[in-house]
């Protein structure tokens, strides 16, 4: 309760004390003088590709995929089907919470 009242009082104080400063085109002139930045998104894709390649090679070399397939073959089919059908539900819930951004962890 106390934090809500404090928040309201702070918002009211800052909205009452707000002063507008005339820009007179300063922001526009500064933004026109800024140098253009090069598109460096390719770096992310290169590192992602290198990381995925290393991970796949380590997984194949260590026998992880063979052990995983042997483990999956011993799981009852009902559990696998249930797990597969739960993915859209969990994904939809995660997408909903990310879009709303009104969730709390604690």
N, C-alpha and C positions, 0 to 999 in steps of 0.2 A: 504494500500500500504506500509506504513512505517513498519508495523510489518513483512510483508513478506521479505522485504529487510533486516531487523534486523535478522530474523530467518536464512536467507541464510548466512549472514555474520557470525553469531554465529556458524552455522554448519561447515562452511569453517574453521574458527579459530580452533575449537576443533578437526576437522579431521587433520589439519596441525600439531597440538601440541600433537597428540596422541602418546603415548609411550607404547610399549609392554614390559611387565615384564616377564622374564622366570619363568615358574612354577616349573620345575624340579620335577614333580610328587607330589608336595605339596597338590594340591586339591584332587588327588586320595587317598593319604594317610589319609587326614582328613576325607573324605567321608567314608572310610573303617572303621574308628574308631568310627563313630557316632553310637549310640545305635539304634536298630530297634524299631520302634514305633508300638504299638498295633493298630489294626483296631477297631476304636470306632464309626463307622458309625451307629451301632445299636442304639446309644443314640438318634440320629435324628429321627429314625423310631418310637422309643418308645414315644418320646414327641409328634410326629405328631399324633400317634394313640390316645394318651391320650387327646390331644387337639381336635381332631375330635369327639371323644366320648363325651367329655363335651359339645361341640357345638351342636351335635345332640340331646343330652338329654335336653339342654336348649331350643332348637328349638321346640322339641316335647312338653315339659312341658309348655312352654309359649303360645302354640297354633299358633306359627309362620307359621308352614306348612299348617295348616287348613286355616288360613287367606290368605296365598299366593295362595292356590288352589282356594279359593273363588274369589280372585282378578283375577286370570288368566282366569277363566271361563267367566268373563264379558268382556274380551278383544276380539275385533273382530278377526276372524280367519285370515284375510288378514294381519294384523299386526304381528301375531304370525309367519305365514309362511315367511314373509319378514325378520323378525328377525332371524329365524332359517337359512335362506339361506345367510344372511350376515355374520354369524360366520366364515365360511371358508375363505371368502374374507378378513375379518379383521385379522384372525389368520395367513393367508398367508402373508399379508403385515407386520405384526409384526415380523414374522419369518424372512422375507427378511431383514428388518431393523436391527434386532439383528445380523444376519450373516454378513452384510456389515459393521456395526459399523461406518458408515459415516453419521450419522444423527445428527441434532442439535435440541435442544429443543427451543432455542431462536434464 
